[in-house]
Amino acid sequence: KSKKEIPVPEFDLHIEKLVKSFKGMSNYEILTLQSETAKKHIEFAIRNRIPRIVFIHGVGDGVLKSELDFMLGRYDNLSFQDANYQKYGLGATEVYFKQNVK
């Protein structure tokens, strides 16, 4: 195929990528901001018929990944799995949107 493959949009949910300073933020506030950011990207992808996106959440204690999995599980029109291990290690989730659902 001569058509260039469009790169998959990646969204880094690490708190230092989302705010200038997170000093004084509680773990709950950080997780809430990360979750809200992920939700905005999911809604945007659905509205704009983007076929897939990747969330970079890191490994850590797995709290953000668990939160992300829970949130993604509440949508009917998408599926998700661990993103490419060679590229991201265990720290990313790839989301696929089922576009024909209206």
N, CA and C atoms as an extended XYZ file, in Angstrom:
306
Properties=species:S:1:pos:R:3:atomname:S:1:resname:S:1:resid:I:1 pbc="F F F"
N         0.839       -1.195        0.000 N   LYS     1
C         0.000        0.000        0.000 CA  LYS     1
C         0.875        1.246        0.000 C   LYS     1
N         0.565        2.156       -0.903 N   SER     2
C         1.359        3.381       -0.977 CA  SER     2
C         0.866        4.410        0.045 C   SER     2
N        -0.355        4.209        0.534 N   LYS     3
C        -0.908        5.146        1.506 CA  LYS     3
C        -0.099        5.061        2.796 C   LYS     3
N         0.392        6.212        3.244 N   LYS     4
C         1.181        6.226        4.470 CA  LYS     4
C         0.282        5.917        5.651 C   LYS     4
N         0.785        5.082        6.548 N   GLU     5
C         0.015        4.770        7.741 CA  GLU     5
C         0.073        5.956        8.694 C   GLU     5
N        -1.081        6.358        9.162 N   ILE     6
C        -1.158        7.487       10.087 CA  ILE     6
C        -0.681        7.006       11.456 C   ILE     6
N         0.247        7.744       12.071 N   PRO     7
C         0.711        7.294       13.389 CA  PRO     7
C        -0.429        7.314       14.408 C   PRO     7
N        -0.371        6.390       15.341 N   VAL     8
C        -1.394        6.292       16.379 CA  VAL     8
C        -1.152        7.404       17.400 C   VAL     8
N        -2.190        8.210       17.696 N   PRO     9
C        -1.989        9.259       18.707 CA  PRO     9
C        -1.652        8.652       20.065 C   PRO     9
N        -0.640        9.226       20.705 N   GLU    10
C        -0.199        8.759       22.024 CA  GLU    10
C        -0.459        9.861       23.046 C   GLU    10
N        -0.969        9.469       24.198 N   PHE    11
C        -1.230       10.427       25.268 CA  PHE    11
C        -0.538        9.947       26.530 C   PHE    11
N         0.421       10.741       26.988 N   ASP    12
C         1.172       10.395       28.193 CA  ASP    12
C         0.403       10.918       29.402 C   ASP    12
N        -0.015       10.016       30.268 N   LEU    13
C        -0.803       10.384       31.443 CA  LEU    13
C         0.042       10.598       32.693 C   LEU    13
N         1.371       10.563       32.568 N   HIS    14
C         2.220       10.860       33.729 CA  HIS    14
C         1.907       12.280       34.194 C   HIS    14
N         1.766       12.451       35.484 N   ILE    15
C         1.327       13.739       36.028 CA  ILE    15
C         2.262       14.883       35.636 C   ILE    15
N         3.563       14.621       35.549 N   GLU    16
C         4.502       15.704       35.198 CA  GLU    16
C         4.315       16.174       33.755 C   GLU    16
N         3.620       15.385       32.933 N   LYS    17
C         3.315       15.803       31.559 CA  LYS    17
C         2.012       16.593       31.494 C   LYS    17
N         1.204       16.540       32.559 N   LEU    18
C        -0.120       17.172       32.553 CA  LEU    18
C        -0.155       18.529       33.242 C   LEU    18
N         0.697       18.725       34.230 N   VAL    19
C         0.709       20.000       34.965 CA  VAL    19
C         2.155       20.473       35.156 C   VAL    19
N         2.315       21.801       35.313 N   LYS    20
C         3.655       22.352       35.506 CA  LYS    20
C         4.249       21.861       36.822 C   LYS    20
N         3.427       21.882       37.885 N   SER    21
C         3.897       21.412       39.191 CA  SER    21
C         2.762       20.667       39.878 C   SER    21
N         3.098       19.508       40.425 N   PHE    22
C         2.073       18.751       41.139 CA  PHE    22
C         2.362       18.715       42.636 C   PHE    22
N         3.253       19.617       43.062 N   LYS    23
C         3.523       19.737       44.503 CA  LYS    23
C         2.215       20.139       45.191 C   LYS    23
N         1.949       19.504       46.299 N   GLY    24
C         0.736       19.847       47.040 CA  GLY    24
C        -0.501       19.100       46.569 C   GLY    24
N        -0.399       18.364       45.455 N   MET    25
C        -1.547       17.587       44.988 CA  MET    25
C        -1.548       16.234       45.704 C   MET    25
N        -2.722       15.814       46.145 N   SER    26
C        -2.828       14.492       46.773 CA  SER    26
C        -2.824       13.425       45.682 C   SER    26
N        -2.576       12.178       46.072 N   ASN    27
C        -2.628       11.081       45.106 CA  ASN    27
C        -3.999       11.011       44.447 C   ASN    27
N        -5.039       11.276       45.227 N   TYR    28
C        -6.401       11.258       44.700 CA  TYR    28
C        -6.577       12.334       43.621 C   TYR    28
N        -6.078       13.552       43.899 N   GLU    29
C        -6.189       14.650       42.927 CA  GLU    29
C        -5.419       14.334       41.645 C   GLU    29
N        -4.246       13.729       41.812 N   ILE    30
C        -3.426       13.358       40.648 CA  ILE    30
C        -4.158       12.323       39.808 C   ILE    30
N        -4.663       11.267       40.451 N   LEU    31
C        -5.373       10.202       39.735 CA  LEU    31
C        -6.633       10.735       39.056 C   LEU    31
N        -7.342       11.635       39.734 N   THR    32
C        -8.552       12.240       39.159 CA  THR    32
C        -8.204       13.020       37.897 C   THR    32
N        -7.155       13.825       37.946 N   LEU    33
C        -6.737       14.604       36.784 CA  LEU    33
C        -6.326       13.676       35.635 C   LEU    33
N        -5.579       12.624       35.958 N   GLN    34
C        -5.150       11.666       34.930 CA  GLN    34
C        -6.367       10.987       34.300 C   GLN    34
N        -7.334       10.593       35.111 N   SER    35
C        -8.541        9.925       34.621 CA  SER    35
C        -9.373       10.858       33.744 C   SER    35
N        -9.539       12.103       34.192 N   GLU    36
C       -10.313       13.077       33.413 CA  GLU    36
C        -9.639       13.367       32.083 C   GLU    36
N        -8.307       13.433       32.090 N   THR    37
C        -7.555       13.654       30.852 CA  THR    37
C        -7.783       12.491       29.890 C   THR    37
N        -7.692       11.262       30.393 N   ALA    38
C        -7.917       10.077       29.558 CA  ALA    38
C        -9.324       10.091       28.984 C   ALA    38
N       -10.305       10.432       29.816 N   LYS    39
C       -11.703       10.454       29.368 CA  LYS    39
C       -11.905       11.463       28.239 C   LYS    39
N       -11.292       12.637       28.365 N   LYS    40
C       -11.389       13.666       27.304 CA  LYS    40
C       -10.836       13.127       25.988 C   LYS    40
N        -9.706       12.424       26.058 N   HIS    41
C        -9.100       11.870       24.843 CA  HIS    41
C        -9.968       10.771       24.241 C   HIS    41
N       -10.598        9.966       25.085 N   ILE    42
C       -11.498        8.909       24.602 CA  ILE    42
C       -12.696        9.540       23.893 C   ILE    42
N       -13.319       10.516       24.531 N   GLU    43
C       -14.494       11.180       23.951 CA  GLU    43
C       -14.131       11.867       22.626 C   GLU    43
N       -12.964       12.502       22.596 N   PHE    44
C       -12.503       13.173       21.376 CA  PHE    44
C       -12.316       12.161       20.246 C   PHE    44
N       -11.680       11.034       20.565 N   ALA    45
C       -11.437        9.991       19.557 CA  ALA    45
C       -12.752        9.444       19.005 C   ALA    45
N       -13.733        9.242       19.888 N   ILE    46
C       -15.035        8.739       19.451 CA  ILE    46
C       -15.706        9.763       18.524 C   ILE    46
N       -15.741       11.028       18.961 N   ARG    47
C       -16.376       12.092       18.167 CA  ARG    47
C       -15.723       12.252       16.795 C   ARG    47
N       -14.411       12.094       16.746 N   ASN    48
C       -13.669       12.354       15.512 CA  ASN    48
C       -13.305       11.081       14.753 C   ASN    48
N       -13.917        9.975       15.143 N   ARG    49
C       -13.756        8.699       14.446 CA  ARG    49
C       -12.284        8.297       14.289 C   ARG    49
N       -11.518        8.484       15.344 N   ILE    50
C       -10.116        8.072       15.356 CA  ILE    50
C       -10.110        6.576       15.689 C   ILE    50
N        -9.485        5.755       14.847 N   PRO    51
C        -9.619        4.301       15.040 CA  PRO    51
C        -8.934        3.739       16.280 C   PRO    51
N        -7.799        4.335       16.698 N   ARG    52
C        -7.138        3.834       17.901 CA  ARG    52
C        -6.212        4.882       18.482 C   ARG    52
N        -6.002        4.765       19.778 N   ILE    53
C        -5.096        5.661       20.496 CA  ILE    53
C        -4.315        4.832       21.515 C   ILE    53
N        -3.232        5.412       22.010 N   VAL    54
C        -2.425        4.747       23.036 CA  VAL    54
C        -2.306        5.680       24.235 C   VAL    54
N        -2.558        5.119       25.421 N   PHE    55
C        -2.324        5.848       26.661 CA  PHE    55
C        -1.044        5.311       27.283 C   PHE    55
N        -0.121        6.220       27.582 N   ILE    56
C         1.103        5.843       28.277 CA  ILE    56
C         0.857        6.141       29.752 C   ILE    56
N         0.830        5.088       30.565 N   HIS    57
C         0.515        5.257       31.981 CA  HIS    57
C         1.654        4.832       32.889 C   HIS    57
N         2.677        4.208       32.312 N   GLY    58
C         3.788        3.751       33.133 CA  GLY    58
C         3.423        2.484       33.898 C   GLY    58
N         4.361        1.970       34.673 N   VAL    59
C         4.137        0.724       35.395 CA  VAL    59
C         3.758        1.038       36.845 C   VAL    59
N         4.665        1.612       37.599 N   GLY    60
C         4.371        2.010       38.981 CA  GLY    60
C         3.678        0.916       39.777 C   GLY    60
N         2.691        1.322       40.592 N   ASP    61
C         1.935        0.367       41.405 CA  ASP    61
C         0.720       -0.178       40.671 C   ASP    61
N         0.484        0.296       39.457 N   GLY    62
C        -0.636       -0.201       38.674 CA  GLY    62
C        -1.967        0.468       38.976 C   GLY    62
N        -1.955        1.527       39.777 N   VAL    63
C        -3.197        2.197       40.164 CA  VAL    63
C        -3.828        2.886       38.957 C   VAL    63
N        -3.024        3.639       38.211 N   LEU    64
C        -3.545        4.349       37.038 CA  LEU    64
C        -4.025        3.359       35.977 C   LEU    64
N        -3.268        2.299       35.751 N   LYS    65
C        -3.682        1.293       34.764 CA  LYS    65
C        -5.012        0.660       35.176 C   LYS    65
N        -5.166        0.339       36.443 N   SER    66
C        -6.419       -0.244       36.940 CA  SER    66
C        -7.581        0.717       36.732 C   SER    66
N        -7.349        1.980       37.035 N   GLU    67
C        -8.377        3.013       36.857 CA  GLU    67
C        -8.749        3.132       35.382 C   GLU    67
N        -7.741        3.122       34.522 N   LEU    68
C        -7.949        3.210       33.075 CA  LEU    68
C        -8.729        1.997       32.564 C   LEU    68
N        -8.336        0.810       33.005 N   ASP    69
C        -9.037       -0.412       32.598 CA  ASP    69
C       -10.504       -0.361       33.016 C   ASP    69
N       -10.753        0.108       34.234 N   PHE    70
C       -12.122        0.208       34.739 CA  PHE    70
C       -12.935        1.175       33.869 C   PHE    70
N       -12.348        2.341       33.595 N   MET    71
C       -13.039        3.355       32.792 CA  MET    71
C       -13.313        2.843       31.374 C   MET    71
N       -12.303        2.246       30.751 N   LEU    72
C       -12.457        1.743       29.382 CA  LEU    72
C       -13.495        0.628       29.320 C   LEU    72
N       -13.588       -0.169       30.374 N   GLY    73
C       -14.549       -1.261       30.429 CA  GLY    73
C       -15.995       -0.801       30.439 C   GLY    73
N       -16.227        0.473       30.729 N   ARG    74
C       -17.580        1.008       30.777 CA  ARG    74
C       -18.088        1.471       29.412 C   ARG    74
N       -17.222        1.478       28.413 N   TYR    75
C       -17.623        1.870       27.053 CA  TYR    75
C       -17.967        0.620       26.251 C   TYR    75
N       -19.061        0.694       25.490 N   ASP    76
C       -19.470       -0.444       24.650 CA  ASP    76
C       -18.727       -0.481       23.326 C   ASP    76
N       -18.356        0.692       22.832 N   ASN    77
C       -17.861        0.797       21.451 CA  ASN    77
C       -16.338        0.829       21.347 C   ASN    77
N       -15.671        0.199       22.292 N   LEU    78
C       -14.211        0.132       22.182 CA  LEU    78
C       -13.699       -1.141       22.821 C   LEU    78
N       -12.475       -1.495       22.445 N   SER    79
C       -11.769       -2.595       23.098 CA  SER    79
C       -10.368       -2.088       23.400 C   SER    79
N        -9.692       -2.750       24.313 N   PHE    80
C        -8.350       -2.284       24.685 CA  PHE    80
C        -7.493       -3.462       25.111 C   PHE    80
N        -6.195       -3.239       25.008 N   GLN    81
C        -5.227       -4.265       25.386 CA  GLN    81
C        -3.914       -3.568       25.686 C   GLN    81
N        -2.964       -4.324       26.239 N   ASP    82
C        -1.639       -3.753       26.458 CA  ASP    82
C        -1.077       -3.338       25.099 C   ASP    82
N        -0.454       -2.169       25.056 N   ALA    83
C         0.131       -1.685       23.802 CA  ALA    83
C         1.403       -2.488       23.493 C   ALA    83
N         1.956       -2.248       22.322 N   ASN    84
C         3.150       -2.943       21.844 CA  ASN    84
C         4.241       -2.986       22.920 C   ASN    84
N         4.548       -4.188       23.353 N   TYR    85
C         5.513       -4.365       24.443 CA  TYR    85
C         6.900       -3.875       24.049 C   TYR    85
N         7.304       -4.137       22.797 N   GLN    86
C         8.644       -3.725       22.361 CA  GLN    86
C         8.792       -2.212       22.368 C   GLN    86
N         7.714       -1.506       22.074 N   LYS    87
C         7.772       -0.050       22.029 CA  LYS    87
C         7.563        0.593       23.397 C   LYS    87
N         6.620        0.055       24.181 N   TYR    88
C         6.217        0.718       25.428 CA  TYR    88
C         6.538       -0.062       26.702 C   TYR    88
N         6.996       -1.292       26.576 N   GLY    89
C         7.130       -2.112       27.777 CA  GLY    89
C         5.735       -2.421       28.312 C   GLY    89
N         5.614       -2.481       29.618 N   LEU    90
C         4.310       -2.788       30.218 CA  LEU    90
C         3.526       -1.525       30.554 C   LEU    90
N         4.055       -0.366       30.175 N   GLY    91
C         3.481        0.891       30.647 CA  GLY    91
C         2.513        1.596       29.725 C   GLY    91
N         1.822        0.867       28.842 N   ALA    92
C         0.883        1.553       27.946 CA  ALA    92
C        -0.284        0.642       27.583 C   ALA    92
N        -1.406        1.276       27.257 N   THR    93
C        -2.627        0.578       26.858 CA  THR    93
C        -3.080        1.122       25.515 C   THR    93
N        -3.384        0.218       24.594 N   GLU    94
C        -3.873        0.624       23.275 CA  GLU    94
C        -5.386        0.451       23.245 C   GLU    94
N        -6.082        1.469       22.738 N   VAL    95
C        -7.540        1.472       22.702 CA  VAL    95
C        -7.985        1.464       21.241 C   VAL    95
N        -8.899        0.540       20.911 N   TYR    96
C        -9.465        0.433       19.556 CA  TYR    96
C       -10.927        0.840       19.591 C   TYR    96
N       -11.308        1.729       18.700 N   PHE    97
C       -12.699        2.187       18.662 CA  PHE    97
C       -13.452        1.490       17.529 C   PHE    97
N       -14.611        0.965       17.860 N   LYS    98
C       -15.472        0.318       16.864 CA  LYS    98
C       -16.329        1.413       16.245 C   LYS    98
N       -15.942        1.838       15.042 N   GLN    99
C       -16.491        3.053       14.463 CA  GLN    99
C       -17.888        2.929       13.880 C   GLN    99
N       -18.313        1.715       13.527 N   ASN   100
C       -19.599        1.608       12.848 CA  ASN   100
C       -20.786        1.722       13.817 C   ASN   100
N       -20.511        1.793       15.109 N   VAL   101
C       -21.586        1.942       16.093 CA  VAL   101
C       -22.011        3.401       16.137 C   VAL   101
N       -23.286        3.640       15.926 N   LYS   102
C       -23.807        5.038       15.981 CA  LYS   102
C       -24.923        5.131       16.963 C   LYS   102
